[in-house]
Amino acid sequence: MNKIRKGDKVIVLTGRDKGKQGVVTQRVDDSHLLIEGVNLVKKHVKPNPMKGTTGGIVEKAMPIHQSNVAIFNAATGKADRVGIKVNADGARVRVFKSNGAEIAA
């Protein structure tokens, strides 16, 4: 079970974007995430008349390692760790470590 999933609001802990918040848009692989507005780079793109794209410099979000982000707890307004808890019906749910509140999926 992934502790950070697509759609979660996260905060960056280290790197040049430290302190920025964003929503996870995609899990690239087991350990890398794409977060909107975080780790943006400028990419030079050639024009492609077959696809109808123009050339130039575009800003693109690059993957960031999941160890460099933490899930954002809106109740405390801070970054938090994620724990796994088993409900009475046997379902595994994610909870915040600080207050034990369930993370909405």
Secondary structure, DSSP 8 states (H G I E B T S, - for coil): --SS-TT-EEEE-SSTTTT-EEEEEEE-SSSEEEETTSSEEEEEE--BTTTTB--EEEEEE--EEGGGEEEEETTTTEEE-EEEEE-TTS-EEEEETTT--B---
